[in-house]
Amino acid sequence: MKIIIAGAGEVGFHLAKLLSFESQDITLIDNKKSNLNIAEHQLDIKTIEGNSASISVLKEANVDKSDLVVSLTSSETTNFSTCFLAKQLGAKRTIARISNSEFINSDHDIDFNSIGIDELISPENLATEEIKLLIHESAFTNIHAFEEGILKMMGVKLEKKAPFVGKNVMEAASVFPGVHFMPIALKKEGTEKTIIPRGDTVFCDGDQVYFITDKKGLQELYNLLGTVKQNIDNIMILGAGRIGSKLARDLSNEGLNVKIIEINEEKANNLAEELSDVMMINVDGRNVDLLVEENLENMDAFIATTGNSETNIMSCLMAKSKKIKKTIALVDNMDYFNLSQSIGIDTLINKKLLAANDIFRFVRNGDIVELAKLNNMDAEIVEFNVSNKSKVLNKKIVDLNFPREAIIGGVIRGDKGIIALGDFVIQYGDRVLVCSTPEVLSKVESLFL
């Protein structure tokens, strides 16, 4: 595919990096030469210095031959203009980054297609939704909901007390009369290899495991983990930026008790007027004593959303030392994901990765509905829509020529989520969740073409 990315900031550069690994034809546009220098030296892509909302710049990028234009600059106006012009000049598909979530919430009222925008994406909104899912299922370190929660991907680090540690997959599943969850990926503690589990795969203390589960399977997983679902009622948020303020608003609207810590006095005062039900505290959140004075130890969750990754990590470590149930840190550096497993922070959120996941589904081959990469693992979950041309149509799973490094985690049929076993027959219109390592994903995709 020929893809044009406007904006070489954090999200744009990261997306360009991921897509260049996919051997896509990438052109990166930015009006600052300094932003393009790193991309020129690290990536095998074309770069253009200039304003993406310029007809001449887009023509220089051969926009008329482009399959996808993604505008990810910090300016919504530029992103809208870029997509509008790109579509007029012949681009097949466009995606615009926004920061104002009102646009996404109003997509039924406003016809964005009429101005040349096929999709809207908000990294901040994606990060907020991810954090909210984690708050509601506090035992898990990573969560992704498919089709509004009909099936969910749940990630967890196994502890020695978990009843199914020492058992294999078949033994763990036999504890319950029905099958409502499926392990799809596993990584042993201290290793880098991602394992696609089978029936004889043994769960061990310290394993990082991802499951696909339906609604009934959630309680089963809690039982197998040897824990109970803990209610999160009192939440402290560090940082009143776009993510922190939206998160505080949404959680407060759900009836949770929210305190937000913001060092900037003007920002704190403005948000305090807007969010009357949220306790706004204008102090330096890096000061442990000040946070203790604000009853940090009585919080159920601590969420660090400042623009500084190191501040977020250190504050979460401090919160964890105070026995806070749930700690979540927003980070920019992808390398920090390995760090979270070794030092004890429950979850790291990277909005660049979330945005790239959301955009990836427009790049992949086949009839792909959704895609989610697994944090800290070399695997991803792809949701395929079964068409009348799919090679899997009307076949049992056991009869598919499926590679060993991939597994079907679940099937969505209508409004029902199904954990599908070997004798399950795939039908037209099914949406199939497949977890696969990168090496065999193209082979998996060919089955759904």
C-alpha positions as CSV (number, residue, x, y, z in Angstrom):
1,M,0.0,0.0,0.0
2,K,1.1,3.6,-0.6
3,I,0.5,5.5,2.6
4,I,1.0,9.2,3.4
5,I,1.5,10.2,7.0
6,A,1.2,13.9,7.8
7,G,2.9,14.8,11.1
8,A,6.2,13.4,12.3
9,G,5.5,13.8,16.0
10,E,5.3,11.0,18.5
11,V,2.2,9.3,17.0
12,G,3.2,9.9,13.3
13,F,6.8,8.7,13.7
14,H,5.7,5.6,15.6
15,L,3.2,4.7,13.0
16,A,5.7,5.3,10.2
17,K,8.1,3.0,12.1
18,L,5.6,0.2,12.4
19,L,4.4,0.5,8.9
20,S,8.0,0.5,7.5
21,F,8.5,-2.8,9.2
22,E,5.5,-4.1,7.2
23,S,7.3,-3.1,3.9
24,Q,4.7,-0.5,3.1
25,D,5.4,2.5,0.8
26,I,5.5,5.3,3.3
27,T,5.8,9.1,2.8
28,L,6.1,11.2,5.9
29,I,5.3,14.9,5.8
30,D,6.2,17.6,8.4
31,N,6.8,21.3,8.3
32,K,9.8,21.0,10.6
33,K,13.0,19.5,9.2
34,S,14.2,18.6,12.7
35,N,11.2,16.2,13.1
36,L,12.1,14.5,9.9
37,N,15.8,14.0,10.5
38,I,15.3,11.0,12.9
39,A,12.9,9.3,10.5
40,E,15.3,9.8,7.5
41,H,18.2,8.2,9.4
42,Q,16.2,5.3,11.0
43,L,13.5,4.4,8.6
44,D,13.4,3.3,4.9
45,I,10.7,5.9,4.0
46,K,10.4,9.1,1.9
47,T,10.1,12.4,3.8
48,I,8.9,15.7,2.6
49,E,9.3,19.0,4.5
50,G,6.3,21.2,4.2
51,N,2.7,21.8,5.2
52,S,0.5,18.8,4.6
53,A,-2.5,21.1,4.1
54,S,-0.8,22.4,0.9
55,I,-1.9,21.2,-2.5
56,S,1.6,21.4,-3.9
57,V,3.0,19.3,-1.0
58,L,0.4,16.7,-1.4
59,K,1.0,16.5,-5.1
60,E,4.7,16.1,-4.4
61,A,3.8,13.1,-2.3
62,N,1.8,11.6,-5.2
63,V,-1.4,11.8,-3.2
64,D,-3.4,10.8,-6.3
65,K,-1.8,7.3,-6.1
66,S,-2.2,6.9,-2.4
67,D,-4.3,4.2,-0.8
68,L,-4.4,5.9,2.6
69,V,-3.6,9.4,4.0
70,V,-3.3,9.7,7.8
71,S,-3.1,13.2,9.2
72,L,-1.7,13.1,12.7
73,T,-0.4,16.7,13.3
74,S,-1.2,18.4,16.6
75,S,-3.6,20.8,14.8
76,E,-7.1,19.6,14.1
77,T,-7.6,22.3,11.5
78,T,-4.5,21.0,9.6
79,N,-5.7,17.4,9.9
80,F,-9.2,18.2,8.6
81,S,-7.8,20.4,5.7
82,T,-5.2,17.7,4.8
83,C,-7.8,15.0,4.5
84,F,-10.2,17.2,2.6
85,L,-7.6,18.1,0.0
86,A,-6.2,14.6,-0.2
87,K,-9.6,13.2,-1.0
88,Q,-10.2,15.8,-3.6
89,L,-6.8,15.0,-5.2
90,G,-7.5,11.3,-5.4
91,A,-6.6,9.6,-2.1
92,K,-8.7,6.4,-1.6
93,R,-9.0,6.7,2.2
94,T,-8.3,9.3,4.9
95,I,-8.0,9.3,8.6
96,A,-7.8,12.5,10.7
97,R,-6.4,12.8,14.3
98,I,-8.5,14.9,16.7
99,S,-8.1,16.0,20.3
100,N,-11.6,17.1,20.9
101,S,-13.6,14.0,21.7
102,E,-16.8,15.9,20.9
103,F,-16.2,15.2,17.2
104,I,-16.3,11.4,17.8
105,N,-19.3,11.7,20.0
106,S,-21.1,13.7,17.2
107,D,-20.3,11.5,14.3
108,H,-23.9,10.6,13.9
109,D,-24.9,14.2,13.6
110,I,-22.0,15.4,11.4
111,D,-21.3,13.8,8.0
112,F,-17.5,13.9,8.0
113,N,-17.4,11.8,4.8
114,S,-18.8,14.8,3.0
115,I,-15.7,16.8,3.8
116,G,-13.3,14.0,2.8
117,I,-12.7,12.3,6.2
118,D,-13.4,8.6,6.3
119,E,-12.3,8.0,9.9
120,L,-11.5,10.1,13.1
121,I,-9.0,8.9,15.6
122,S,-8.2,10.4,19.0
123,P,-5.2,8.8,20.8
124,E,-6.3,10.6,24.0
125,N,-9.8,9.1,23.7
126,L,-8.4,5.6,23.1
127,A,-6.1,5.9,26.1
128,T,-9.0,7.1,28.3
129,E,-11.3,4.2,27.2
130,E,-8.4,1.7,27.9
131,I,-7.9,3.0,31.4
132,K,-11.6,2.9,32.2
133,L,-11.7,-0.8,31.2
134,L,-8.8,-1.5,33.5
135,I,-10.5,0.3,36.4
136,H,-13.6,-1.9,36.0
137,E,-11.6,-5.1,35.9
138,S,-8.9,-4.4,38.4
139,A,-7.3,-7.8,38.5
140,F,-6.1,-7.6,34.9
141,T,-3.1,-5.7,33.5
142,N,-4.4,-5.3,30.0
143,I,-7.9,-5.3,28.5
144,H,-9.3,-4.8,25.0
145,A,-13.1,-5.0,24.3
146,F,-14.3,-6.4,21.0
147,E,-17.8,-5.4,19.7
148,E,-18.6,-3.4,22.8
149,G,-17.5,-6.1,25.2
150,I,-19.2,-9.2,23.6
151,L,-15.7,-10.7,23.8
152,K,-12.8,-9.3,25.7
153,M,-9.0,-9.8,25.7
154,M,-7.7,-9.9,29.2
155,G,-4.0,-9.9,30.2
156,V,-2.7,-11.0,33.6
157,K,0.5,-11.9,35.3
158,L,0.1,-15.2,37.2
159,E,0.9,-15.4,40.9
160,K,1.9,-18.5,42.7
161,K,-1.4,-18.6,44.6
162,A,-3.4,-19.0,41.3
163,P,-5.2,-22.4,41.5
164,F,-4.3,-23.3,37.9
165,V,-0.5,-22.6,38.2
166,G,1.1,-26.0,37.6
167,K,-1.8,-27.2,35.5
168,N,-2.0,-27.4,31.7
169,V,-4.6,-25.6,29.6
170,M,-6.8,-28.7,29.3
171,E,-6.7,-29.3,33.1
172,A,-7.5,-25.6,33.8
173,A,-10.5,-25.6,31.4
174,S,-11.9,-28.8,32.8
175,V,-12.6,-27.1,36.2
176,F,-15.7,-25.6,34.7
177,P,-18.6,-27.4,32.9
178,G,-18.6,-25.0,29.9
179,V,-15.8,-23.3,28.1
180,H,-16.0,-19.5,28.4
181,F,-12.4,-18.5,28.0
182,M,-9.4,-19.3,25.9
183,P,-5.7,-18.6,26.5
184,I,-4.2,-17.1,23.4
185,A,-0.7,-16.0,24.2
186,L,1.8,-16.6,26.9
187,K,5.3,-15.4,27.9
188,K,7.4,-17.1,30.6
189,E,9.0,-14.9,33.2
190,G,12.5,-13.8,32.2
191,T,12.1,-14.8,28.5
192,E,11.3,-12.9,25.4
193,K,9.6,-15.7,23.4
194,T,5.8,-15.4,22.8
195,I,4.1,-18.8,23.0
196,I,0.7,-19.6,21.4
197,P,-0.6,-22.1,24.0
198,R,-2.1,-25.5,23.2
199,G,-3.8,-28.0,25.4
200,D,-0.6,-29.3,26.9
201,T,0.9,-25.9,27.7
202,V,1.5,-25.6,31.5
203,F,0.8,-22.4,33.4
204,C,3.6,-21.3,35.7
205,D,4.2,-18.7,38.4
206,G,5.1,-15.4,36.8
207,D,3.7,-16.2,33.4
208,Q,2.2,-13.2,31.5
209,V,-1.0,-14.7,29.9
210,Y,-3.6,-13.2,27.6
211,F,-7.1,-14.7,27.4
212,I,-10.2,-14.2,25.2
213,T,-13.3,-14.5,27.3
214,D,-17.0,-14.0,27.1
215,K,-19.1,-12.4,29.8
216,K,-19.5,-15.7,31.7
217,G,-15.8,-16.4,31.5
218,L,-14.8,-13.3,33.5
219,Q,-15.9,-14.8,36.8
220,E,-14.3,-18.1,35.9
221,L,-11.0,-16.3,35.3
222,Y,-11.2,-14.6,38.6
223,N,-11.7,-18.0,40.3
224,L,-8.8,-19.5,38.4
225,L,-6.6,-16.6,39.4
226,G,-7.4,-17.2,43.0
227,T,-8.7,-13.6,43.5
228,V,-12.0,-11.7,43.7
229,K,-13.1,-8.7,41.7
230,Q,-12.1,-5.7,43.8
231,N,-14.3,-2.6,43.6
232,I,-12.5,0.6,42.7
233,D,-14.3,3.5,44.3
234,N,-11.6,6.1,45.2
235,I,-9.3,7.2,42.5
236,M,-6.4,9.7,42.4
237,I,-5.3,11.0,39.0
238,L,-1.9,12.8,38.5
239,G,-2.1,15.3,35.7
240,A,-5.0,17.4,34.4
241,G,-4.1,17.2,30.7
242,R,-6.5,15.9,28.0
243,I,-6.4,12.4,29.2
244,G,-6.4,13.1,32.9
245,S,-9.3,15.6,32.7
246,K,-11.5,13.4,30.4
247,L,-10.8,10.4,32.7
248,A,-11.8,12.4,35.8
249,R,-15.0,13.6,34.1
250,D,-16.0,10.1,32.9
251,L,-15.2,8.3,36.1
252,S,-16.9,11.0,38.2
253,N,-20.0,10.7,36.0
254,E,-20.0,6.9,36.8
255,G,-20.3,7.8,40.5
256,L,-16.7,7.2,41.5
257,N,-14.8,9.5,43.9
258,V,-12.0,11.2,42.0
259,K,-9.2,13.4,43.1
260,I,-7.0,15.0,40.5
261,I,-3.5,16.4,41.2
262,E,-2.3,19.3,39.0
263,I,0.8,21.4,39.5
264,N,-0.3,24.2,37.1
265,E,-2.5,26.6,39.1
266,E,-4.3,28.1,36.1
267,K,-5.1,24.6,34.7
268,A,-6.2,23.4,38.1
269,N,-8.6,26.3,38.7
270,N,-10.1,26.1,35.2
271,L,-10.8,22.4,35.6
272,A,-12.2,22.8,39.1
273,E,-14.8,25.2,37.8
274,E,-15.7,22.7,35.0
275,L,-15.8,19.5,37.2
276,S,-17.7,20.4,40.3
277,D,-17.9,16.8,41.5
278,V,-14.1,16.2,41.2
279,M,-11.7,17.3,44.0
280,M,-9.0,19.4,42.4
281,I,-5.7,19.7,44.3
282,N,-3.1,22.2,43.1
283,V,0.2,20.7,44.4
284,D,3.3,19.1,43.0
285,G,2.4,15.4,42.6
286,R,6.1,14.4,42.8
287,N,6.1,15.3,46.4
288,V,5.3,12.1,48.3
289,D,4.5,13.9,51.6
290,L,1.9,16.1,49.9
291,L,0.2,13.1,48.3
292,V,0.1,11.3,51.7
293,E,-1.5,14.4,53.2
294,E,-4.2,14.0,50.5
295,N,-5.0,10.5,51.7
296,L,-3.1,8.6,49.0
297,E,-3.1,5.5,51.2
298,N,-6.9,5.4,51.1
299,M,-7.1,5.4,47.3
300,D,-8.1,2.2,45.4
301,A,-6.4,3.3,42.2
302,F,-3.6,5.7,41.2
303,I,-3.4,6.9,37.6
304,A,-0.5,9.0,36.4
305,T,-1.2,10.9,33.1
306,T,1.3,13.7,33.0
307,G,3.3,14.4,29.9
308,N,6.4,13.0,31.5
309,S,6.9,9.2,31.4
310,E,9.5,9.1,34.2
311,T,7.3,11.2,36.5
312,N,4.4,8.8,35.8
313,I,6.4,5.7,36.5
314,M,8.1,7.0,39.6
315,S,4.8,8.2,41.1
316,C,3.1,4.9,40.4
317,L,6.0,3.1,42.1
318,M,5.5,5.3,45.1
319,A,1.8,4.6,45.1
320,K,2.4,0.9,44.8
321,S,4.7,1.1,47.9
322,K,1.6,2.4,49.7
323,K,-0.3,-0.8,48.9
324,I,-2.6,0.9,46.3
325,K,-4.6,-1.8,44.5
326,K,-4.3,-0.5,41.0
327,T,-1.5,1.6,39.4
328,I,-1.6,2.8,35.8
329,A,1.0,5.0,34.1
330,L,0.9,6.8,30.8
331,V,4.2,6.4,29.0
332,D,5.7,7.4,25.6
333,N,8.7,5.1,25.4
334,M,7.8,1.6,24.1
335,D,10.8,0.2,26.0
336,Y,9.1,0.9,29.3
337,F,6.7,-2.0,28.8
338,N,9.3,-4.6,29.8
339,L,10.1,-2.4,32.8
340,S,6.6,-2.6,34.1
341,Q,6.7,-6.4,34.5
342,S,9.9,-6.3,36.5
343,I,9.3,-3.4,38.9
344,G,5.6,-3.9,39.7
345,I,3.5,-1.3,38.1
346,D,0.2,-2.9,37.1
347,T,-0.3,-1.3,33.7
348,L,1.5,1.0,31.3
349,I,-0.6,2.8,28.6
350,N,1.0,4.1,25.4
351,K,-1.4,6.2,23.3
352,K,1.0,5.9,20.3
353,L,0.6,2.2,20.3
354,L,-3.2,2.4,20.8
355,A,-3.5,4.8,17.9
356,A,-1.3,2.6,15.7
357,N,-3.4,-0.4,16.5
358,D,-6.5,1.5,15.5
359,I,-5.0,2.6,12.2
360,F,-3.4,-0.8,11.4
361,R,-6.7,-2.3,10.6
362,F,-6.9,-0.1,7.5
363,V,-3.5,-1.3,6.3
364,R,-3.8,-5.1,6.7
365,N,-5.0,-7.4,4.0
366,G,-8.3,-9.2,4.2
367,D,-11.6,-8.2,5.6
368,I,-10.3,-7.0,8.9
369,V,-12.7,-5.3,11.4
370,E,-10.3,-4.6,14.3
371,L,-6.7,-5.2,15.4
372,A,-5.1,-5.1,18.9
373,K,-1.4,-5.6,19.6
374,L,-0.5,-7.4,22.8
375,N,1.7,-5.3,25.1
376,N,5.1,-6.8,25.8
377,M,4.5,-9.7,23.3
378,D,5.3,-10.3,19.7
379,A,1.7,-11.1,18.8
380,E,-1.5,-9.4,17.8
381,I,-5.2,-10.2,17.7
382,V,-7.0,-9.6,14.5
383,E,-10.8,-9.6,14.1
384,F,-11.7,-11.0,10.6
385,N,-15.1,-10.7,9.0
386,V,-16.0,-14.0,7.2
387,S,-17.1,-13.2,3.7
388,N,-18.5,-15.6,1.0
389,K,-15.0,-15.7,-0.4
390,S,-13.3,-16.7,2.8
391,K,-11.5,-20.1,2.7
392,V,-12.7,-20.8,6.2
393,L,-16.4,-20.6,5.3
394,N,-18.5,-23.6,6.4
395,K,-15.5,-25.4,7.7
396,K,-14.8,-26.9,11.2
397,I,-11.9,-25.2,13.0
398,V,-10.1,-28.5,13.3
399,D,-10.1,-28.9,9.5
400,L,-8.5,-25.6,8.8
401,N,-4.9,-25.5,7.7
402,F,-4.1,-23.2,10.6
403,P,-0.4,-22.5,11.4
404,R,0.9,-23.6,14.8
405,E,1.8,-20.0,15.7
406,A,-1.8,-18.8,15.6
407,I,-5.0,-19.7,17.4
408,I,-8.7,-18.8,17.1
409,G,-9.7,-17.3,20.4
410,G,-13.3,-16.6,19.8
411,V,-16.1,-16.0,17.3
412,I,-18.8,-13.3,17.4
413,R,-22.0,-14.4,15.8
414,G,-24.7,-11.7,15.8
415,D,-24.8,-10.3,19.3
416,K,-23.3,-13.4,20.9
417,G,-19.7,-14.2,21.8
418,I,-18.6,-17.8,21.4
419,I,-15.4,-19.5,22.6
420,A,-15.0,-21.8,19.7
421,L,-13.4,-25.3,19.9
422,G,-12.3,-27.7,17.2
423,D,-15.7,-28.9,16.0
424,F,-17.1,-25.4,15.6
425,V,-18.3,-24.6,12.1
426,I,-17.5,-21.1,10.8
427,Q,-20.4,-19.4,9.0
428,Y,-20.9,-16.4,6.7
429,G,-20.9,-13.1,8.7
430,D,-19.0,-14.5,11.7
431,R,-16.3,-12.3,13.1
432,V,-13.4,-14.4,14.1
433,L,-10.7,-13.3,16.6
434,V,-7.3,-14.7,15.7
435,C,-4.1,-14.3,17.8
436,S,-1.0,-14.7,15.7
437,T,2.7,-14.0,15.7
438,P,3.9,-11.8,12.9
439,E,5.7,-14.6,11.0
440,V,2.5,-16.4,10.1
441,L,-0.1,-13.6,10.0
442,S,0.0,-13.3,6.2
443,K,-0.9,-17.0,6.0
444,V,-3.8,-16.5,8.4
445,E,-4.9,-13.5,6.4
446,S,-5.0,-15.6,3.2
447,L,-7.6,-17.9,4.8
448,F,-10.0,-14.9,5.2
449,L,-9.5,-13.3,1.8
